[in-house]
Amino acid sequence: MTDDPANAVDAFYSRYAALYDRVATDAPFAAGLREALAAAVGLERGDVVVELGCGTGANFPVLRERVGREGAVVGVDVSSGVLRRARDRVDREGWENVHVVRGDATEPPFAPAELPRAAGPAGEVDVVVGTFVTGMFAEPAGVVDDWCSIVGEGGRIGLLDLARSTDTGGRALNLVFRVLVRAGAPPGTKTRHGSPVRVLDERVRDAHAQIHERCACAATSRRLAGFARITTGRVAGESAGDRL
Ligand SMILES: C[S@@+](CC[C@H](N)C(=O)[O-])C[C@H]1O[C@@H](n2cnc3c(N)ncnc32)[C@H](O)[C@@H]1O
């Protein structure tokens, strides 16, 4: 094992893959949020969607339902343990257009050539999504910028993340949220620079802000008393900031 953050993430999620799978698929709030992201990013039949940090594949049913048999879903994750579960899920369901790839989402290129040919006739990607993952990246804005480049101009990107609430009702529960984040903090969120919850807040803020920077018509909505943030956009040809 080296100091590579991806190795630490792999070890953490592989060890807790079974537990994480239960939480990811059974948590009462999760299904609605996953549906909301898929709707907000405008997934349509025939789309090729790449999910970065796909974990055990909890989003696959929603993504596949939307893209239909004509489209394709490609899940990418760095952790072998969760990927095994994701592959089991695909095999169990008999989904021929859902593919699972091992890779580090912070180290593109995820050039079309690296994705299975089945992802699209020319390997093109229409949509990139990431759920509950940007808080794990040391440089989230740069990572999201690279993800925008995967789909290119006109492609769509969507993020779903949890962070502390700024809603009046939600703020009262921030202390509970902080305890939960600290208890379940994976490697990379326990840094020297601050508490895990502050690191999470900052990373999620930066990741979502980057969509507004790179995309036209970017929009952020909040759910779950303000704890859940969904941001989507269509990648612009130039920096949206430059065009203002
Ligand atoms: C909190 S889980 C979310 C999984 C899934 N997106 C979901 O909604 O259930 C975070 C996932 O991101 C993966 N991950 C973290 N850093 C990664 C990286 N650099 N490259 C690829 N996957 C990564 C972890 O292995 C883990 O499966």
The ligand as an SDF file (V2000), in Angstrom:
LIG
                    3D

 27 29  0  0  0  0  0  0  0  0999 V2000
  -19.8290    7.7550   -0.8610 C   0  0  0  0  0  0  0  0  0  0  0  0
  -19.4960    6.6260   -2.1390 S   0  0  0  0  0  0  0  0  0  0  0  0
  -20.7540    7.0130   -3.3410 C   0  0  0  0  0  0  0  0  0  0  0  0
  -21.0240    5.8810   -4.2690 C   0  0  0  0  0  0  0  0  0  0  0  0
  -22.1700    6.1090   -5.2650 C   0  0  0  0  0  0  0  0  0  0  0  0
  -21.9140    7.2510   -6.1110 N   0  0  0  0  0  0  0  0  0  0  0  0
  -23.4940    6.2650   -4.5690 C   0  0  0  0  0  0  0  0  0  0  0  0
  -24.1600    7.2700   -4.7600 O   0  0  0  0  0  0  0  0  0  0  0  0
  -23.8750    5.3420   -3.8420 O   0  0  0  0  0  0  0  0  0  0  0  0
  -18.0690    7.2980   -2.8830 C   0  0  0  0  0  0  0  0  0  0  0  0
  -17.4870    6.3960   -3.9380 C   0  0  0  0  0  0  0  0  0  0  0  0
  -16.5180    7.1310   -4.6550 O   0  0  0  0  0  0  0  0  0  0  0  0
  -15.4320    6.2850   -4.9360 C   0  0  0  0  0  0  0  0  0  0  0  0
  -14.2570    7.1160   -5.1500 N   0  0  0  0  0  0  0  0  0  0  0  0
  -13.6580    7.9540   -4.2960 C   0  0  0  0  0  0  0  0  0  0  0  0
  -12.5990    8.5480   -4.8540 N   0  0  0  0  0  0  0  0  0  0  0  0
  -12.5300    8.0490   -6.1120 C   0  0  0  0  0  0  0  0  0  0  0  0
  -11.6530    8.2710   -7.2080 C   0  0  0  0  0  0  0  0  0  0  0  0
  -10.6130    9.0940   -7.0970 N   0  0  0  0  0  0  0  0  0  0  0  0
  -11.8770    7.6190   -8.3670 N   0  0  0  0  0  0  0  0  0  0  0  0
  -12.9240    6.7710   -8.4850 C   0  0  0  0  0  0  0  0  0  0  0  0
  -13.7790    6.5090   -7.4860 N   0  0  0  0  0  0  0  0  0  0  0  0
  -13.5870    7.1430   -6.3100 C   0  0  0  0  0  0  0  0  0  0  0  0
  -15.3240    5.3880   -3.7170 C   0  0  0  0  0  0  0  0  0  0  0  0
  -14.6170    4.1980   -4.0080 O   0  0  0  0  0  0  0  0  0  0  0  0
  -16.7790    5.1510   -3.3960 C   0  0  0  0  0  0  0  0  0  0  0  0
  -17.2660    4.0180   -4.0490 O   0  0  0  0  0  0  0  0  0  0  0  0
  1  2  1  0
  2  3  1  0
  2 10  1  0
  3  4  1  0
  4  5  1  0
  5  6  1  0
  5  7  1  0
  7  8  2  0
  7  9  1  0
 10 11  1  0
 11 12  1  0
 11 26  1  0
 12 13  1  0
 13 14  1  0
 13 24  1  0
 14 15  1  0
 14 23  1  0
 15 16  2  0
 16 17  1  0
 17 18  1  0
 17 23  2  0
 18 19  1  0
 18 20  2  0
 20 21  1  0
 21 22  2  0
 22 23  1  0
 24 25  1  0
 24 26  1  0
 26 27  1  0
M  CHG  2   2   1   9  -1
M  END
$$$$
